[in-house]
């Protein structure tokens, strides 16, 4: 975890510094354990759902819908008293989305998400890392956002952080909350930084961590320009292109007041303005709109 104040115990007595490091190491080891037990679901399930008991008849839309609802209710009730099926997916394969489940401590990426503009085998590393890889980083980071961090490696609701680390995290999360609350979307209407905090943490952490992964992947390889852009520039363009959105004002107002995701513009500009790597890639200068005076980095 990063801290704008630096390592505070640096000027404390050696014994204090030692205990501080030991407390941080305790949280770090639990974090690594949680990462090591992440379940991964990619593409489609190993076992398909059985729909043979669902009676679908020609005509009668409402009747078919009623039977489908009853079928699904019976299926859900049949789970009562039985062990959790950790092989069950929370999304269907064609769904263009992804998820992290805190209770199962797993990430899921349906086949529908593994398509352009997020991913294609012919894409260069910059585009694929900025697209699907950054999405993976986003979902992994949910395990350690303001809500996901409350669950341990087994998916139990348990406080496994040291008090010092929890306090430091809260301070940094508060800075990110204030950053996003400062964005004006419509006249007189700003983002709700508290309501969108979890997704904003995952965006900021995910894209920055995967950028580091891209640098590792590019080591020792020629850095060719594609369409005039460097791999780093294509990484950031990939992140931005995958989050393009068009809103009517009414829909935008609704999502700001009720949604947990920031609109696409701020999912792009918010995290990238916290990355000096973005400024370097596009030669931004201090004082430019995409260069924050005090970048915020939690992970």
N, C-alpha and C positions, 0 to 999 in steps of 0.2 A: 504494500500500500504506500502511496506517495503522499507527501505532506508539504504544503507550501512553506512551512516553518523550518524545513530541514529536519535533521535528527536532533530533536530537542535535548536529549540527555547528553549531547556531546560535551557540554560544559559542566555536567554534574560529576560528582565523585565517581571513581571507578566502580564501586559496588553498585551504585544506582544504575550506571550504564549497563553492567552485566545483567542485573535483574530485568531491566527493560528489554534487552536483547532476548533474554530467555523467555519473557512473556510473549514477545512477537514471534519467536521461533515456535512456541506452542501452538499459536493460531496457524502459522504457516504449515506445520506438519498436518494439522487437521484439514487444512485447505487442500494439500496435496493428496491426502487420503480420499477426500470427497471427489477430487478430479479423477483419481484412479478408479473409482467405482462408477463413474458415469456410464449409464446405458446408452447405446447408440442404435438408432433405428433409421435406416437409410433406404429410400426407394419404395419398398412395399413390405408387408408383414410376411413372416415365414409360414404362418398359418392363416388361411383366409376364413373370413366369417361364413357361416353356413346359413344361407337364406332359404333352404328348401322348405322350411315350415311356413314361410310367408306366402299367403294366398293372394296372388295378383290376378285380377280378372279384367277382361276387355270392357272399356267404358266404366262409368261410375267413379269419377275422380275422387269424390269425397269418401266413398266406401273403401277404395283402395288406401287412401290416406289413413282412415280410421283403423284399418287392419294393420297397416304398417306401424302406427303408433302403439297399438296393442301388442304387436310382435316385439317391438323394441322394449316396451315396459316389462313384458314377461322375461325377456333376456336379462334385463337389469335386475329384476327381483330374484332371478335364479342365482345371482352372485352372492346373495346374503348368506353369511355363515361359511363361505368358502374362501380359501386363500386368494390373495390378489394375483391376477394373471398378469405378470410383468411382460408378457409377450404381446399384450393387446395394445393397439395403436390408438392415439387420441385424434388422429386425422385419417382421412381416406387417401389412398395413393395419388389420385389426380389433383388433390388440393394444392393450390399455389400458396404455400405457407410453411411455417416451421414452428417448433415449440420446444419449451423446456418444462418438464414436470418436476416440481419440487418434491412431491410425495414419492415419486418413483426415482428421482434423481437421474433423469434421462433426457436426451435430446432426440428430436424426431425431424427428419427431413424427407417429406413425401416426394415421389417422382415428379410431381407437378412443379416443385420448386427447383428441381435439377434441370432446368431448361433455360434458354435465353430469356431475359438478358442476364440472368444470374450465372449461368454456366453453359459451356459447350466445349467438347473435346478439342475443337479447332481454335479456341480462344488462346491468346497469349497469357502467360502467368499474371501479368498486371491486371488484366480484365477479369480473370477467374478469381484471383485473390480478392479483388475489390468487390466482386459480386457474391458468389456462393461462399467463399471462405470467410468473408467478413460477416455474412449471415450466420455461419457456424460460430464464429467468435462471439457474435451477439448473443446467441442462445446459450453458449457455455457461460458467458458472463452473467446470465440471469441466475445462475446458481450462487452468485455472490453479490447480487444487488441488494437493495434495501429490504426486500422480502425473501428472496432465495437464500440469503445468508443465514436466515433463522432456522433453516433445515439442515440436518447433518447428513452424513454419507448414506445413511439408511433411509432417509426421507422422513425422519422423526423431527417434530417441532421441538428443537432443543437449542439452548444458548451455548454454543461451543467456542465463542470468542472470549479472549481476555477482556477485561473491562477497559484497559487502555486502548486496545485496538478498536473496540466498538466505539469509543469516544472519538478517536481520530477519524474513523470512517464517517461518523455522524457529522463531524465538522466539514469534511470534504464534500459529503453528499449535500450539506446545506449550501455550500458554495455553488454546486451544480444546480440546485433548485433555484437559487437566486438568478443564475445566468439565464435559465430558460424563462423564468417569470418576467424577465426584462424584455422579452421579445414581443413586440406588438404585431398582431396578425391582421386584425381589422381595426377600424377607427374605434378607439376606446376599449379594445378587447385584447388583453395579453394572454400568453400561454399560462397554464397553471403548472408551475414547476414542481409542485408537490405531487399533484395528481399523475404527472408523467415521469416522475423521478426514476422508477425502475427501468422503464424503456430507455430513458436518456442515459442512465448509467451503462446499460448494456450496449447502446450505440457507441458511446465514448470508449468504453473498455474494449469492445469487440474490434472496432476498426483499428485502434492503435496497436493491439496485440497482433493482429493479422498482418499489419504493415511490417512488424518485426519479422514475422514468419516469411514474408515475401523477400525481405533482405537476405535471409538465410538461404532461401531457394535460389536466389540470383547469384550467390557467391560463385566466383570462378566462371561465370557464363557471360557471353557478350551482351552488352546492353544496347540492343538495336532500337532505333526509332521506328514506330509504327504510326502511320498517318501523321508524322511529325511530332509525336508525343513519346516521352521517355516511359519506361516501365512504371516509375513512380507516379507520373502524371496519369497514366492509364489506370492505375490502381484507384486513384481518387475519382477519376471519371467513372469507373465501374461502380463505385459506391454510390455516386450521385445518380447515374442513369437508372439504377435499380430502384430508386426511390422517387422517380418522377410522378407527380400527381397533378390533376386538374380538379379544382373545387368550385362549386357554386358558393356564393357567400353564405347562403342559408346552411348548407351542409358543413361548411368550414366552421361556422359559429356553433353548430351542434357538436362536432367532434372536439372542439376546444373545451366545451363545457362538460362533456361526458366521457371522452376517450382517454385512454392511457398512453397512446402514441402521439408524439408531436407530429404536426403536418410535415410532409416530405421535405420542404424547404429547410426546416429547422433540424430535421434529422440529418441533413447534409451539412449545413453551415455551422450548427452547434458543435458537433464533435471535431470537424476539421479545423475550426478556428482555435481549438485547443491543442492542435498538433503543430509544433515547429517544423515537422517534416513536410507538412503541406505548404507552409510558407516558403520553405527552401525549394520545393519542387516547382513552384510557380513564381519564384522570385518576388514574393510579397515583402513589403517593407513595414517597419514599425509604424503604427498609425493607420495602416490599411484596414479595411472593414473586416477582413478575415484573419486578422492578427490580434489576439487578445493580449493586453498588457501583462496579465497574470494567468497563463494557461492553467486549467484545472485538469489534474490527472489523478484518478483514484487508484487504478490498477496499472 
